[in-house]
Amino acid sequence: MADTTETRPDVLGQVAWPVGTPRLSVRRARPDDADALFAYRRLPDVDRWLTQRFADVDEWREHHAEPDRLATTLVVEHDGEVVGDLYLAVRDGWAQRDVPDRPRLDEAEIGWALSPAHQGHGYATEAVRALLRVCFEDLGLRRVVANAFLANKPSWRLMERVGMRREGVSVRDSLHRDLGWVDGVTYALLAEEWRAA
């Protein structure tokens, strides 16, 4: 019987990692980054907005080591210390099925988490700008989106600082583990908007 599973291309393998900024280094995540990431991801101020809560470091290590997780996670370092992580998932843009030359791997969703010990220095802004540069220059993407709970004001204010445009607010579309049904917000940026800025 033939194997019908589709092999996902390693899109991030096209980038020459690490990517540097004036103060930071962004690289692909490794399994041995788990403890450094968990140290701040487990903190209430960070954990509150993340998509999944982990009971302990062992559960987190197992999750972090999954191939799909490692394929979309980047680590942000300052002077060799992990200060945050980024999410970059490249996907096909939406198109009707009968459109010739449908888009393939032309869009990305991004996200981030930053250690509270390193907030207030502009690291998140610097790291996300570098991530957008990777998306548009290195990967040649057409569009980048980011989502957040509307109540997570620091996250969507970061989206605005890096030039993303608010595309919509969804009313009570997001189920938060502690807050119940809450509003969500979507921001996006097109390649031509990024180049014009």
Phi, psi and omega in degrees: 000135183283146177281121183257004179289136181273129178278126179279132179291148177275081184300319183291344176293347178283348185264141176277093179273150358283157175259127183259152171234178178305328183237348190235163172231131179245128182220168176290145179287152175236159178304325183284002173277351189307312184295319180296321179288318181295330182305324178255332180294336180278347182290140184306320182293334178268309183305328183307326187254356182282159186284344181210139177257139181247138185293323182201175184295328179294318177297318178297315180302317179298315179296313183298328183280353180297137183305318180295325179292311181296330181290344183238007184247135176238149181249136179254126180237146172235120183050041177081357180259136177289124180244348181181180176217157182236153176245132178218106180243110180271137183214172175285140171290155182286140176205155173294148186296332184267007177285124177296149178054052178302148181295141178230124176048053183243005185221154178221152167251136181238160176198177185199159170214136182232139177298130177303331179295342183243013178279158178089006180247001182082010182296319181297315179300314181297318181292318181290325174298320177296322178296318177296322177298318176300314182300311187272324182270306185285319184261348177064034182287158181267329188207144177230135179236157174215145181234153177203163166291137180301327180291346179273070185302318179302326181290311182285337174291326174297317178303318179291321180299326182270007174095008179284152184253135177289123179261336180180157172241127179258128185277120177046047180260352187242124180267111180267139185299330182251331188260352184079208181285122182230167179283149176242161180225143179236134175238155178210165177211131176266155180304318181292329176291319179296316179295322182292331181283000000 
